[in-house]
């Protein structure tokens, strides 16, 4: 199954309800990038503002926490209505305990990897994961170029999931996804796609989402 998750990182923050409404009908989840200017050199939302967006969204929210000290700082998000919470492997001291707690709270538990982090780092966590996020840019800013050199990580993760009986675990890619790169990511094994600038910089955000879905579905 193909899932499209528009990221509001490149949306107009002052008009978020309207921006979300533009894509709600054709999207699977809303991707919310939370940055703290510590783990990455950018700041997007405080917890209070993120909670407002989560609770007010027309779409179920996929929260991507690009924050330091995730073992502690991620916990408030477990009390929101977000359906999926992603933490970075690089920001966790005890990722297994955090992922287990996310699941206990009824959320999908996901781990993200920066481009430079080897996929083997998370192999032991597979039974605790509902989603793997392979970053296809360096986290921190929207509009970056897709890094095709990380596709071997996506292929390795897909092989693990298929051969290990983890059929319900999603494989997400985030960064530089557009009408040219989505086929490359799909061929590597991704099934869940974050798309930001290509969607919200377009005069027809919903049309872009639909085109992306068709392109991914056409990959054999």
C-alpha positions as CSV (number, residue, x, y, z in Angstrom):
1,X,0.0,0.0,0.0
2,X,1.2,3.5,-0.9
3,X,0.9,6.2,1.7
4,X,1.4,10.0,1.0
5,X,2.2,12.2,3.9
6,X,2.5,15.9,3.0
7,X,4.9,17.8,5.2
8,X,3.9,21.3,6.3
9,X,7.5,22.4,6.7
10,X,7.1,24.4,3.4
11,X,3.5,25.4,4.0
12,X,2.3,28.8,5.1
13,X,2.4,28.6,8.9
14,X,0.1,31.5,9.2
15,X,-2.6,29.7,7.2
16,X,-2.1,26.2,8.4
17,X,-5.8,25.2,8.5
18,X,-6.3,26.3,4.9
19,X,-3.0,24.6,3.9
20,X,-4.0,21.3,5.4
21,X,-7.5,21.5,3.9
22,X,-5.9,21.7,0.4
23,X,-4.4,18.2,0.8
24,X,-6.7,16.5,3.3
25,X,-8.9,14.7,0.8
26,X,-6.0,13.0,-1.1
27,X,-3.5,12.4,1.7
28,X,-3.0,9.6,4.2
29,X,-1.4,11.4,7.1
30,X,0.0,14.9,7.8
31,X,3.7,14.9,8.5
32,X,4.7,17.3,11.3
33,X,8.4,18.2,11.5
34,X,9.3,19.3,15.0
35,X,12.8,20.8,15.2
36,X,14.4,22.2,18.4
37,X,17.5,24.0,17.0
38,X,19.6,21.6,19.0
39,X,19.4,18.2,17.2
40,X,19.2,20.1,13.9
41,X,20.1,23.7,13.2
42,X,16.5,24.9,12.8
43,X,13.4,25.5,14.9
44,X,9.9,24.9,13.8
45,X,7.4,24.5,16.7
46,X,7.3,24.4,20.4
47,X,5.4,21.5,22.0
48,X,2.4,23.8,22.7
49,X,2.2,24.9,19.1
50,X,2.7,21.3,17.8
51,X,-0.1,20.1,20.1
52,X,-2.4,22.7,18.6
53,X,-1.7,21.6,15.1
54,X,-2.1,17.9,16.0
55,X,-5.4,18.4,17.8
56,X,-6.7,20.7,15.0
57,X,-5.6,18.7,12.0
58,X,-8.2,17.3,9.6
59,X,-5.7,14.5,8.9
60,X,-4.2,12.0,11.3
61,X,-0.8,13.3,12.2
62,X,2.6,11.6,11.8
63,X,5.0,13.5,14.1
64,X,8.7,13.5,13.2
65,X,10.7,14.6,16.2
66,X,14.0,16.1,15.2
67,X,14.8,16.9,18.8
68,X,17.7,16.2,21.2
69,X,17.2,14.1,24.4
70,X,14.3,12.3,22.8
71,X,14.1,9.8,25.7
72,X,12.6,12.6,27.8
73,X,11.5,15.3,25.3
74,X,9.4,13.0,23.2
75,X,7.2,12.0,26.2
76,X,4.7,14.9,26.1
77,X,3.8,14.0,22.5
78,X,2.5,10.6,23.8
79,X,-0.4,12.5,25.4
80,X,-1.5,14.1,22.1
81,X,-3.8,12.5,19.5
82,X,-0.9,11.9,17.0
83,X,-1.2,8.5,15.5
84,X,2.5,8.0,14.7
85,X,5.6,9.3,16.5
86,X,9.1,9.1,15.0
87,X,12.2,9.6,17.0
88,X,15.8,9.7,15.8
89,X,18.0,6.8,16.6
90,X,20.8,9.3,17.0
91,X,18.9,11.3,19.7
92,X,18.0,8.3,21.9
93,X,20.0,6.8,24.7
94,X,17.6,3.9,25.1
95,X,15.6,3.7,21.8
96,X,14.0,0.3,22.7
97,X,12.4,1.7,25.9
98,X,11.1,4.8,24.2
99,X,9.6,2.9,21.3
100,X,8.0,0.5,23.7
101,X,6.4,3.4,25.6
102,X,5.2,5.0,22.4
103,X,3.4,1.7,21.5
104,X,2.0,1.4,25.1
105,X,0.3,4.7,24.6
106,X,-1.5,3.5,21.4
107,X,0.8,5.2,18.9
108,X,2.7,3.8,16.0
109,X,6.4,3.7,17.0
110,X,9.0,4.7,14.5
111,X,12.7,5.3,14.3
112,X,14.5,7.7,11.9
113,X,18.0,7.5,10.6
114,X,20.1,10.4,9.3
115,X,21.8,9.7,5.9
116,X,25.1,8.9,7.6
117,X,23.8,6.4,10.1
118,X,24.1,2.8,9.0
119,X,20.9,0.8,8.7
120,X,22.4,-2.1,10.7
121,X,22.2,0.1,13.8
122,X,18.4,-0.5,14.1
123,X,18.2,-4.2,13.1
124,X,17.7,-5.3,16.7
125,X,14.8,-2.9,17.1
126,X,12.7,-4.3,14.3
127,X,10.2,-6.1,16.6
128,X,9.5,-2.8,18.4
129,X,8.9,-0.8,15.2
130,X,5.8,0.1,13.3
131,X,7.8,2.3,10.8
132,X,11.4,2.9,9.7
133,X,12.1,6.4,8.4
134,X,15.2,6.6,6.1
135,X,16.1,10.3,5.7
136,X,16.9,11.1,2.1
137,X,18.3,14.5,3.0
138,X,20.2,15.8,6.0
139,X,17.4,16.7,8.5
140,X,16.8,20.3,9.3
141,X,15.5,22.1,6.2
142,X,13.0,21.6,3.5
143,X,13.7,21.8,-0.2
144,X,16.9,19.8,-0.3
145,X,18.1,17.6,-3.1
146,X,17.2,13.9,-2.8
147,X,20.2,11.7,-1.8
148,X,20.0,8.6,-4.1
149,X,23.1,7.2,-2.3
150,X,21.0,6.2,0.6
151,X,18.8,3.9,-1.5
152,X,20.9,0.8,-0.4
153,X,19.7,1.5,3.1
154,X,16.1,1.5,1.9
155,X,16.7,-1.8,0.0
156,X,18.2,-3.4,3.1
157,X,15.3,-2.4,5.3
158,X,12.8,-3.7,2.8
159,X,14.6,-7.0,2.7
160,X,14.5,-7.3,6.5
161,X,10.8,-6.5,6.6
162,X,9.9,-8.9,3.9
163,X,12.1,-11.8,5.1
164,X,11.5,-11.2,8.8
165,X,7.7,-11.3,8.7
166,X,7.3,-7.6,9.5
167,X,4.6,-7.0,6.8
168,X,2.8,-4.4,8.9
169,X,5.9,-2.2,9.4
170,X,5.9,0.8,7.1
171,X,9.1,2.0,5.3
172,X,9.1,5.8,5.0
173,X,11.4,8.1,3.1
174,X,11.6,11.8,3.8
175,X,13.6,14.5,1.8
176,X,13.6,15.6,-1.8
177,X,10.6,13.5,-2.8
178,X,9.1,14.8,-6.0
179,X,7.7,13.7,-9.3
180,X,11.2,12.5,-10.5
181,X,12.5,10.8,-7.3
182,X,9.4,9.0,-6.0
183,X,9.9,6.2,-8.5
184,X,13.5,5.7,-7.4
185,X,12.4,5.4,-3.7
186,X,9.5,3.1,-4.5
187,X,11.8,0.8,-6.5
188,X,14.1,0.6,-3.5
189,X,11.2,-0.6,-1.3
190,X,9.7,2.5,0.3
191,X,5.9,2.5,0.7
192,X,5.3,5.7,2.7
193,X,6.4,9.1,1.4
194,X,6.9,12.5,2.9
195,X,6.6,15.3,0.4
196,X,6.9,18.9,1.3
197,X,8.2,21.6,-1.0
198,X,6.9,19.9,-4.2
199,X,3.4,19.9,-2.7
200,X,3.1,23.3,-1.0
201,X,5.1,25.3,-3.5
202,X,2.6,24.1,-6.2
203,X,-0.5,26.0,-7.2
204,X,-2.3,22.6,-7.0
205,X,-1.1,20.8,-3.9
206,X,-3.8,18.1,-4.1
207,X,-3.0,17.4,-7.8
208,X,0.7,16.9,-6.9
209,X,-0.2,14.4,-4.2
210,X,-2.4,12.5,-6.6
211,X,0.4,12.5,-9.2
212,X,2.9,11.2,-6.7
213,X,0.6,8.4,-5.7
214,X,0.1,7.4,-9.3
215,X,3.8,7.4,-10.0
216,X,4.5,5.2,-7.0
217,X,1.7,2.8,-7.8
218,X,3.0,2.4,-11.3
219,X,6.4,1.0,-10.1
220,X,6.5,-2.8,-10.6
